[in-house]
C-alpha cells in the first residue's frame, strides 16, 4: 500500500481517482449526471444546491480529468450550457460505487 492509497479492513482500496470523486461537490455532480446523463448547467446548480463558485470550480476540475464535457450554445440569444458524463467519467464513477458498496457491505 502506497501513501496515495488507503485501505479498510475488507481490503477495499481507495486510489487517487476515488478520492477525487469522493469530494462532496464532485460526488453530487457525478451522481446526478450518472442518472440523467445530460443536464443544463443552471438545472444542475439548482439540483445540487451548490453555489455558482463551487459548481464552476468542480465542473472545471471534472472537465480537466475528462469525466464530463460541456457543450455551449446560444438559444434565443441566451447562453445555454449542457453538461454530460463521458465514458471515462461513467467508468470511474461505477468503479467508485462498487468500492463504496463493498466497504459498506
C-alpha positions as CSV (number, residue, x, y, z in Angstrom):
1,X,0.0,0.0,0.0
2,X,1.4,3.4,-1.0
3,X,0.9,6.8,0.7
4,X,-1.7,7.6,-2.0
5,X,-3.9,4.6,-1.2
6,X,-6.0,3.9,1.9
7,X,-7.4,0.5,2.7
8,X,-10.2,-0.6,5.0
9,X,-10.3,-4.0,6.8
10,X,-12.2,-5.6,3.9
11,X,-9.2,-4.9,1.6
12,X,-11.0,-2.3,-0.5
13,X,-8.6,0.4,-1.6
14,X,-9.4,4.0,-2.4
15,X,-7.0,5.3,-5.0
16,X,-6.3,8.8,-6.2
17,X,-9.3,8.8,-8.6
18,X,-11.6,7.6,-5.8
19,X,-10.6,10.4,-3.5
20,X,-11.0,12.9,-6.4
21,X,-14.6,11.7,-6.8
22,X,-15.3,11.5,-3.1
23,X,-15.2,15.3,-2.7
24,X,-18.8,16.1,-1.8
25,X,-19.4,18.7,-4.5
26,X,-17.9,16.4,-7.2
27,X,-19.8,13.4,-5.9
28,X,-23.1,15.4,-6.2
29,X,-22.3,16.4,-9.7
30,X,-21.3,13.0,-10.9
31,X,-24.1,11.2,-9.1
32,X,-26.6,13.5,-10.8
33,X,-25.1,13.1,-14.2
34,X,-24.8,9.3,-13.8
35,X,-28.6,9.2,-13.5
36,X,-29.7,11.8,-16.1
37,X,-26.7,11.5,-18.5
38,X,-27.0,15.2,-19.6
39,X,-28.3,18.3,-17.8
40,X,-28.3,22.0,-18.3
41,X,-25.8,23.9,-16.2
42,X,-28.3,26.0,-14.3
43,X,-30.5,23.0,-13.6
44,X,-27.5,21.1,-12.2
45,X,-26.6,24.0,-10.0
46,X,-30.2,24.1,-8.7
47,X,-30.4,20.3,-8.2
48,X,-27.1,20.0,-6.3
49,X,-27.6,23.2,-4.2
50,X,-24.0,24.3,-4.9
51,X,-23.1,27.9,-5.2
52,X,-22.0,29.4,-8.6
53,X,-18.4,29.5,-7.4
54,X,-18.4,25.9,-6.1
55,X,-20.1,24.4,-9.2
56,X,-17.9,26.3,-11.5
57,X,-14.7,25.1,-9.8
58,X,-15.7,21.5,-9.6
59,X,-17.1,21.3,-13.1
60,X,-13.8,22.6,-14.4
61,X,-11.9,20.0,-12.4
62,X,-14.2,17.3,-13.7
63,X,-13.7,18.5,-17.2
64,X,-9.9,18.6,-16.8
65,X,-10.0,15.0,-15.7
66,X,-12.1,14.0,-18.7
67,X,-15.1,12.9,-16.6
68,X,-17.6,15.4,-18.0
69,X,-18.0,17.5,-21.1
70,X,-19.7,20.9,-21.5
71,X,-21.4,21.9,-24.8
72,X,-22.1,25.6,-25.0
73,X,-24.5,27.2,-27.5
74,X,-26.8,30.2,-27.9
75,X,-30.5,29.6,-27.9
76,X,-32.8,32.5,-28.4
77,X,-29.9,34.9,-27.7
78,X,-29.2,33.3,-24.4
79,X,-26.2,31.2,-23.4
80,X,-27.0,27.5,-22.9
81,X,-24.5,25.0,-21.4
82,X,-25.2,21.3,-21.3
83,X,-23.1,19.0,-19.1
84,X,-22.7,15.3,-19.9
85,X,-20.9,12.4,-18.3
86,X,-18.1,11.0,-20.6
87,X,-17.4,7.3,-21.0
88,X,-14.4,7.7,-18.8
89,X,-16.4,9.5,-16.1
90,X,-19.1,6.8,-16.2
91,X,-16.5,4.0,-15.8
92,X,-14.6,5.8,-13.0
93,X,-17.9,6.6,-11.1
94,X,-19.1,2.9,-11.5
95,X,-15.7,1.7,-10.0
96,X,-16.1,4.2,-7.2
97,X,-19.7,3.0,-6.5
98,X,-18.5,-0.7,-6.4
99,X,-15.8,0.1,-3.9
100,X,-18.2,2.1,-1.6
101,X,-20.8,-0.7,-1.8
102,X,-18.1,-3.3,-0.9
103,X,-16.9,-1.2,2.0
104,X,-20.5,-0.7,3.3
105,X,-21.3,-4.4,3.0
